[in-house]
Amino acid sequence: MKIIITSLLTILMLTSTVSADKLNKSIANREQFIADNITRAEASNYLEKLNNYNRLSINKWMYQYTNDKTTFYAGYDMTIDQYNEVNRHVKWWTKRNRVRDKREMVLRIRQYLSDNMKYDYTYQEDAYTQYGAYKNKLAVCQGMSLYANDFFDEAKVGNRLIKAEDHVWNEILLDGKRYEIDFTIECQWGDLIKGVKYQTFLLGG
């Protein structure tokens, strides 16, 4: 897969100073990156190709353009400031709560998010983003799953988003086995799950 990504991005970025390896890392971690001295047309074309490549993902790529540099960043209708605010919080919380045992780390992330998010039945625009889940503590399945995905990424827990026709949830990889976590269900349970670590939490594999 990395060879395919590298070849694709090398072709796409011939006019840019951004290396394929850096772009691979940016795509994998949804980190922002900067391309120097490209035209607005080139930036728009590259953005289209990035989003086409990530068409099976939920997160969209966006950019802020100037004549000298163009900043590409991953998000879903978030500004760079919002994206960075969420990213800082995720890094801070993960560093503060990190443990060696991956299963325990997943339980900590799950408990924190379940305690600090509720389902947004008003379906505000922010509810579809990590920012809504973080700032307003309100989100729909997409915002919740994207926010959880950021925590799993930062904790180095293998994970991916699963998207059905009208729902999104998370899948994680522990000890070579895959488990599904649905934060929409978790957060709808509200106070019933606070302080509780279910023996049946990690189902699947």
Secondary structure as UniProt FT lines:
FT   HELIX           2..12
FT   TURN            13..15
FT   HELIX           20..29
FT   STRAND          33..36
FT   HELIX           40..53
FT   TURN            54..56
FT   STRAND          60..65
FT   STRAND          69..75
FT   HELIX           80..97
FT   HELIX           102..116
FT   STRAND          118..119
FT   TURN            121..122
FT   HELIX           125..128
FT   HELIX           130..131
FT   HELIX           132..136
FT   STRAND          138..139
FT   HELIX           141..154
FT   TURN            155..156
FT   STRAND          158..163
FT   STRAND          168..174
FT   TURN            175..176
FT   STRAND          177..181
FT   HELIX           183..188
FT   HELIX           190..193
FT   TURN            194..195
FT   TURN            199..200
//
